Amino acid sequence: MSGSVVNISGDAILTATSRLFSGNEGSVITITGGTWSHDPSAYVDTENYIVTPNEDDTWSVTAKE
């Protein structure tokens, strides 16, 4: 079975024990926007998007200009 592709462009809440996605080998997860309760950097294309820590202990993902 081939891997999955998951694109997330809106807000989500991640807890310390939650897993964003558990897919098959070759699965791709990309976050392209939103406000997150945990640092989503591992899932963000940092060449095209910025992860910014917020004062309320969340992180925002926005497109680079």
C-alpha positions in Angstrom: 0.0 0.0 0.0 1.4 3.4 -0.9 1.7 6.3 1.6 -0.9 8.9 2.4 -0.8 12.6 1.9 -2.4 14.8 4.5 -2.6 18.6 4.1 -3.8 20.7 7.1 -4.5 24.4 6.4 -6.6 25.3 9.5 -6.5 25.3 13.2 -6.1 22.1 15.3 -5.5 21.3 18.9 -2.8 18.8 19.7 -2.4 17.5 23.3 0.9 16.2 24.7 -0.3 12.6 24.2 -2.0 13.0 20.8 -0.5 11.9 17.5 -1.3 14.1 14.5 -1.3 11.2 12.1 -0.2 7.6 11.9 0.1 6.5 8.3 1.9 4.0 6.1 5.5 4.2 5.2 5.9 7.1 2.8 3.1 9.1 4.3 3.5 12.9 4.0 2.0 15.4 6.4 2.1 19.1 5.6 0.7 21.9 7.7 0.1 25.2 5.8 -1.7 27.3 8.3 -3.5 27.7 11.6 -2.8 28.1 15.3 -1.5 25.1 17.2 -1.3 24.1 20.8 2.1 22.4 20.3 5.0 23.3 18.0 4.1 21.9 14.5 7.6 22.7 13.0 8.2 19.0 12.1 5.2 19.1 9.8 5.8 22.5 8.2 7.6 23.3 4.9 9.9 25.9 6.3 11.0 27.0 2.9 7.5 28.4 2.2 5.9 28.8 5.7 6.8 30.4 9.0 6.2 28.9 12.5 5.8 31.7 15.0 5.5 31.2 18.8 2.7 33.2 20.3 2.4 34.8 23.8 -0.3 32.4 24.8 1.9 29.3 24.4 0.5 28.4 20.9 2.2 28.5 17.5 1.0 30.1 14.3 1.8 28.9 10.8 1.7 31.4 8.0 2.9 31.6 4.4 6.1 33.5 3.7 5.7 36.6 1.6 
